[in-house]
Amino acid sequence: IAARAKSEPALQDPERITHALVDSAVDHYLPALDHLGDFINRLEDRVIRNPAPPTLREIFRLKRVLLDFRRVATSMREAVNGLIRRYDIPHPGPRAAVDQDLRFYYRDVYEHVVRVIDFIETYRDLLTGSLDIYLSAVANRTNDVMKILTLWGTIAMPLLVLTSFYGMN
């Protein structure tokens, strides 16, 4: 932004520099979310193939990261909304056209932030689904172990009764 501000005369205005900084920050949210989305897809595949405790830790860690990301994006949304409201009030004079342009620019940034928050919610839902799959797989594995233990207990019970009856005499 500093290099652009030096080379572009339109960015000499502090309000336009502020917009450029906010827009640049919001533009970096989407690549970060794309990276998180790819990681969540790989995590879902791991949950389906082999649910293990380290995978569960990754799910909870990612949920925490998304929660922090949502907090930041929500704060940015409120800040941009405040800037939009600032430029909603028309100021007479030579700044009116600049204010109108900035209002439209900030509305564009606001829409990007809203889209980022929607992506975050979608990824949180995907992680919740992965958690449900993990818990179902672990419960099924526990049920299989209980079936085997029940079978062995059923086989051993008559022998136990017989040996305990003759063992007391």
N, C-alpha and C positions, 0 to 999 in steps of 0.2 A: 504494500500500500504506500509505503514511503517513496519508493521509486516511481510509482504511478503518480503520486501527488507532485513530485518534482517535474515530471515530464508533461503532465496534462494540466493545462491552465484551469480547466473546469473544477479540478480538485483542490484548488487553492482555498476554497471556502471551508471553514471548519465544520459546517453542517454536512457538506458533501463528504468530507473526510470521515466524519462519524458514520455516515451511511455506508461508505466503502468498508470501514472496519467491521461494522455489524454484519454486512452482507458477506464479507469474507469468512467471518466466524461461522455463520449459518451454512455457508457453502461447504465447509469442512465437516459438518455433521453427517451429510449423506454418505461420503466415502467411509466414514467410521462405522456407520450403520450397515453398509454393504459388507464390510469386513466381519462385523458381528453376525450378520445374517448367514454368511458362508460358514462361520464357525458353528452356528446353531444347527445348520443342516448336517454338518459332519457329526455333531454331538447326537442328533436324532438317530443317525445311522448306527452310531456306537451303542446307543440305548437299545435299539432293536436287536442288533447282533449279539451283544454281550453286556447285559446290565451289571455293572460293578460299582462298588462304593466310590472309587475315584470319579466315575461319571456323575454320580449323585452330587459330589462336591463341586464339580464343574457346573452343573445345572444351578445350584444355589449361588455360586460365585457370579455366574452370568446374570441371574435374576437381580443380584445386588448391583452389578454394573449398570444394568438397564434402569434400575430404580434411580441411581445417581444421575444417569444420563437424562432421564425424564425430568428430574428436579432441575437440572441445568436448562433443558429445553423449555420447560414451563416458565422459568424465570426470564429467559430470553423472549419468550412470547409476550409476557407482561410488559417487559421493557419496550419492545417494538410497538406494542399496542399503545403505550403511553406516548411514544413518539408520533404515532399516527394521529392520536387525539390532539397533540400539540399543533400539528399542521392542518387539522380540520378547521381550525378557526382562521378565516382569511384575514391577513394583515394587509392593509392598504399600502401601496407604495411600490417601489421597484422590486421588492422581494416577493411579491405575490406569485409571480410565475415560478420562481425557484421553490417556494413553499409548496405550490401545487405539484411540481415535479417530484419533490421529496416525498410528498404524501403518497403518490403512486409507487415510488420506489420502495417505501417502507411497507406498503400493502403487499407488494411482491415478496418481500422478506418475510412478512407475517404469514403468508400462504406457505412458504417453504418451511417455516417453523411448525406450522400446524401439520404439514405432511410428515415432518420428522417425528412429531409426537404420535401420529397414527402408526408409523412404522414401529416405533418403540412398543406401543400397545400390542401390535401384531406379534412382535417377537416375544413379548412377555407371555402371550397366549400360547405360542408355539412351545416355549419352555415349560409352561404349565402342563401342556399335553405330553411332553417328553417325561415330565415327572410322573404323570399318571401311568404312562407306559412302563416306566421303571418300577413303580410300586406294584403294578399288576404282574410283571415278570417275576419279581421277588416273591410275591404271594403265591404264584403258581409253582415256583421252585420249592417253597416251604410246603405246599400241599403235596407235592411229589414225595418229599422226604417223610411227611406224616403218613402217607399211604404205605411206604415201605416199613416204617416203624410199626404201624398197625398190623401189617401182615406178619411180621416177626413176633409181635406180641400175641397174636392169635395162634400162631404155631406153638409158641412157648408156653401158653397158659395151661393146656391140658397136661403137658409134661411137668409143669410146676405144681399143679394140683396133685398129680400122682406121686411125685417125689416127696411132697410135703406130707401127704397122708401116710406113706410108708415110713417117712423119716421120723414121725412122732411115735411110732410103735417100737 
